[in-house]
Amino acid sequence: MPFNVLGVNLSHNGSIALVSNGKLIFYLEEERLSRIKRDNIPYFLFKKYLSSYKINKINFINAGEPFLTDEALSLLNKIFSFSTTISHSTNYAPYHHLTHAYCSFIHSGFEKSNNIVIDTGGSILKKNQECESIFYFDKNNLNFNKIYENNNVLNKSVGITKTYVGVGTFFGINMMDGGKLMGLSSYGKKDSSLPKFFIKGKSNYKIIKNNDFNSVISKKKELNIKHLDFVKEIKNQTLSQKGKNIAYHIQQESQEEVAKLIEKALQINNCNNITISGGFGLNCVNNYYLIKKFPNVNFYFEPISHDGGTAIGVAYLGCDNISSKLKSLYLGPKYSRQQLLKKIKNYVDN
């Protein structure tokens, strides 16, 4: 009989992942059913798919706070009430970056690697919150300890991704939509009149300050520009060259800070297999930059780098034997030719 571990992400990009005998056989995000972007509680996923599988173990996680919301707890209680096969459950809320790192390590197929996690914010422990972490994994001698970490600190400076998305708020870009700022950066150019966004690996406190663990205070007065209404300018497609330069500037500086993490990992253990995950792992401009800058490094960029992928990471953490190098992103439900034609016909007829 297969041993099935269900991984559950109970925060934004709510998702479930099923690993059977060490192999990922199903992954889907709640938004695919609810049609609500980044929906956080996978209620519809459980209702539609949980009964299809015998679940032996459930591992769950939520981003940020090391405790679950009342809504998440209510959902878990419902799961346990109608599933009689679950023998064990584990809350991995304090290990957000670990789940990102382990997901990318397993999917990479590397026997050993440095696994770098870069995101807006992971688990919160007291006044610190994960923002950049490096894990070293070896399949023959697995150890889950971090070998390096850099944290956001409450009411102080923040790390790479939170600085990046903090600059995005100048333009009215939601902190979850950093890809828009990445796209905007391609229209800018080097501008020596702009101040540095990073000082000693953290945000320039005069520009980006950690307001709380879910937002930042972004201050524009240090940017030496006359027109500050970037939201209106973008809406009217009249963004000044200075505004475009700011986007370029933060993209370039962020890439350089990520490169420092690569160099740090190589100095610690000289392993040139490196995986990248966390929200900033989706910054493809940065990823191309790294490939060119480090031609001797074997990179693996996790395609499910956002928090939905933590469901996969926690599912793998519940398994003893894993053989699941990622070969395809077609991880959702399967449909027959007849089912597909029926749905297509409904749209054609209308």
N, C-alpha and C positions, 0 to 999 in steps of 0.2 A: 504494500500500500504506500502511496506517495505521502511524504511529510510536507504539508503546505503551511507556509508562513505568510501571513498577510501584513504588509507594511501600510501604514496610514499616515498621511500628512493632514493635520487638523488646523492648518492656517491658510493664508492666501495661496492660491494655486492648489487647493485641496485635491488630494489624489489618493488612489490606492494602487498597490503593486502586489502581485501574487508570485511568490517564488516557490516552486515545487521541486523537491529533491535537489535544491541548489541552483535551479534554472529559472530565470524570469520568464513567465508564460503569459502574464497579463499586466498591463499598466494603462490607466486612464485617469483623466482629470475631471473633476465635478462639472466644470464649465461646459464640457462637451454635452452634458445632459441638461443642466439647468439653464444654459445659454446666458449665464451671468459671468462676465469676465472676471477671472481669478476668484471665483466662488470658493469659500473657505471650508465649509463643512460638507463632506462627501455623503450627504444623505441619499441622494438619488442613486449613487453608485452602489451603496450597500443594498438598497431596496431592490435594485435590478439584478445585481451580480452575486451577492454574497451566498444566496441559496444554491448557486450553481456549483459551489465548491465545498469540500469538507475542509474546514480550517482547523489546524492543530495548534497554531500559535499566532498571536497578534502583537505586533510592535507598533507603537505610535509616537508621533512627535508633533510639536507645534513650534513655530518660529518665535524667537524672542523670549517672552516670560517663561520661566520654568514651571508653569502650572497651566492647567487647562481651563478654558472658559466653561461656564455652566452649560452652554449649548453643546460643546464638545463632549462633556461628561455625560450629558443626557443621551447623546447619540451612542456612546460606547456602552452605556447601560442597556440600551435597546438591543445592541448587537449581542451582548452576553446573555440576554434574556431569551432570545430565540435560537441561539446557536449552542448546541450541547457538546460540540466536539472540541471547543477551545480549552486547552489545558493550562495555558500560561499566557500572560501578557506582560509587556515591559514598556514603561514610559521613558523615552529617550530625549525628553525635552531639554535637559541640560547639555546635550551632545549634538547640537545642530550641525556644527561644522564637521564633526566626525561622520555623520550620515552622508553629507555631500562628498567628502573625501573617499569614503569606502565605496560609494556608488561608482565614482569615476575610476577608482583603482580596479574594481572587478571588471567593469566594461572595457577598460583599456587592454586587458589581456597581458599586461606586464607581470613578470614574476616578482619584480620589486620596483618601487618608484617613489619619488617625492610627489606628494599630492597637495597642491596649493589651492586653498579655498579663499576666494575674494568676494565678499558681498557687503550689502548695506549694513546688515547686522544679524548676528546669529543669536545664540543663547545669551541671556542676561544673568549674570551672577553678581549680586550686590550692585556696585556702581560701575561695573565693567560689562562690556558687550563684545562678543567676538566680531572682528571685521576682517582680519587676515590671519590665516593659520597655515602651517606646514606640517603634514604628517608623513612619516616614512613607513611604508609597509613592505614586508617581505613575506611571500606566501609560505615560505618554509619556517618562518619564525615570526608570526604575526604579533605585532605590538601596537596598541591603539593610542599610545601617548603622543601628544604633540611634541614636535621638536622645535617649534617656534610659534609665537602668537603675538599679534598686535591688536589692541582693543580700542573700541570707542569708549570714552570716559564721560560720564554724565557731567554736563556743564563745562566741558573742556573740548579739546580738539578731537577730530574723528579721522577715520582711515580713508583709504582710496575711494571706495565706491560711494560712501556717504558724502564725501567731498564732491565727487563727480555729479551725483544726482542733486546735491545742494546747489551747485551752479546751474543745473537744469531748471531749478525753481525760479531763477531770474527771468526765464523765458516763459514761465507758466507751464512748464513740463512737469507732469506728475512724477513723484519720486519712483514710481514703478515703471516708468516709461523712458529709461535711460537711452534706449535705442534711438529715440528721436534726437537727442543731443548728439549722439554719435554721427547720425546722418548730417546734422547741421554743421558739424566740425569740418566737413569736407569743403565748405564754402569759405572758410577762413584762411588766414595766413599769419605768419610770425609777426608779433607786435611787441616791440621792446618797451612800450609805455605801460604794459600791463604788469601788475605785481605777481609774485609767485603764489600759486594756490596751495603749495605744500612747503612745509618747513620741517626738516628732520623727520620725514616719513609721516607727518600728520598734517591736517588741514591748517592753513594760515588762519589763526584765531581771529584776525581782524576782518576776515571775509566769511568764513564758515565756522559756526559754533554749534556744538551739540546742545540742542534745546531740551529734548528728552530722547528716549530710545526709539521713538517713532518718527521724529522730525528733526529739522535743523533750523537755525536762524541764519539766513543768508543776507549779508550786508553788502550793499552795492557801492557805498561811498568811497571805498578804497580803489575802485576800478578806473578812476580818472576819465569818466565819460560824461557827456552833457545830457544825453537823452537816455532815460532809464526805463521807459515803458515798453519793455521788450514784448510783453504779452500782446499789447495792441499792435506793435509793429509786425509781429509774426502773423497775427490774424489778418492784417491788411497787406501782407507780403511786402512790407517796406523796411525790413530789418536792415539796420545800418551795417557797414563793413566792420565797425568796431564790435558790434554784437556778434557777428560771424567769427571774428578773431578770438573772442572770448571762448566760444565753443571749440575752436581749433586749439587754443591754449590749454584748456583743461584736458582735452583728449591727449595731447602730446605729453603733458606733465604726468598724467595718470599712467600712460604707457611706460614712462621712465621709472615710475615708482614700482610697477609690476616687474620690470626688468631687474630691479634691485632685489625683489623677492626670489627671482630665479637664481641670481648670483649668490644669494644667501644660502639657498638650498644646496647648490653645488659646492659651496665652501664647507658645509656641515658634513656631507657624506660622499661627495663626488659621484653620486648616482645621476646619470644623464637621462633617465626616463622620468618625465614630468607630466603629471595630469593637472588640468586647470578646471575648477568648478566654482560654484557660487554664481550669483547674478552677473558679476563682471566677466565670467567665462563666456557670456553670450556676446561680448563686444568683439565682433569679428575683425574690426580694424586693428584693435590691440593684438589679436591672435596672429594676424599676418605680420605685424611688426615683430612679434616674438620669434616667429619662424625665421625671419630674415636676420635678426640680431644674433640668434643662437643656432647656427646651422648644424652644430654637432649634438644638439639636444633632440631626443625623440619625444615629441609632444603628443599628448592626447587631450583634446578639448571636449569635455563632456557635453553632448548635445542637449541633455536634459539638466542643464546647470541650475535652472531656477529652483524654487523651493518645492515644486512638484516632485522633483527627483529625490527629495529626502525620503519619500515613501519607499523608493527602491532601496535606498541605503539602509533603512531600518529593517526592511525585509531580509536583506542579505545578512545583517548582523544577527539574525535569528537562526542562521544555518551553519552547520558544521562543514559540509562539503559543498563547494561552489565551483561550478564550471559554466560561466555565463558571460563570456566575452560578447559584447554587443555587436550584432551583425545586421540588425535591422531596427528601424524605428516604428515598424508596423506592430505595435504592442497592444493595440486595443482589440475590440471584438471582431470576429470574422463574420462575413456575410456571404450567402450563396449568390450565385449569378441571378437566380430567380428573385431573391429579395432586392438586389440592386436594381434590376429592371423594373420591378414593381414601384419602387420609390421614384425612379427616373420618370416613369410613365405618369405618376401623379403630378409632377411638375410640368411635364410636357402638355398634359391635358389642360392644365390651368393657365 
